[in-house]
Amino acid sequence: MNDRKGTGMDDRTEGSMKQTGGSMKEGAGKLLGDEKMKREGQTDKAEGKLQNTWGGIKDKAREVTGSDDR
């Protein structure tokens, strides 16, 4: 994983932002009748959800181990 220590961005935040952007892109694709854009938005949403989940797992691991390494 990328080392973002000190940047203020974690996987959960980035994942949520990617999900939101994906939803917007998917909606725009539907509105414009652009299937490629719609599929890209769906893919972005799925990637964001996975990234958010991964961030939650890492947060839980830090909580259990008492570690604060990002």
N, C-alpha and C positions, 0 to 999 in steps of 0.2 A: 504494500500500500504506500501511497505518497505520504511523506512526512510534512504535515501542515502545522506543526507545533508553533504556536504563537500567532497564527494567522486569524484565529477567531472562527474558522470554519471547520466544522466536523462533518463526519459522514452523514449524520442524521439531518443536519441543516442542508447540506448539499443535496441529499436525496430528496428532501421535501421540495426544494426549489426546482429540482429536475422534474419531479412529478407534476408540479404546478405548470411549469413550462410545457411539459408534454401534453397536459390537458388543454392548454391554450392552443397548441399547435394542432392537436387532434380536432378541436372545435373549428379552427380556421380551415382545416382541410375539408371537414364536412360541409362547412358553409360555402366554400369555394368549389366544392366538387372535385377536390384534388386528392385522389386516393393515396398517392405517394406521401404527401404531407400528413395525411391522416394516419397512415401506418407508422411514419417516423414519430409522430406524437405518441402513439400507443407504445412504441418501443422505448421512447424516453420515459414515459410513465412507469413502465415495467422496470427499467434500469434504476430509476429513482426509488422505487419501492424496495428493490433489492439492496441498494446502497443504504437506505434508511434502516432496513432490518439489520444489515451488517453493523452499522453504527450502534444499534441497540445491543447487539451481542457483545461488541467491544466494551460498551459502557457497563454492561452487566459483569463482564469478566474483570474489569477494573474494580468494580464495587466488591466483588467476591474476593479478589486477591489483595485489595487495599492499595493497588498500584494507581498512579496518576499519570503514567506514561501515555502519550498520544502517539 
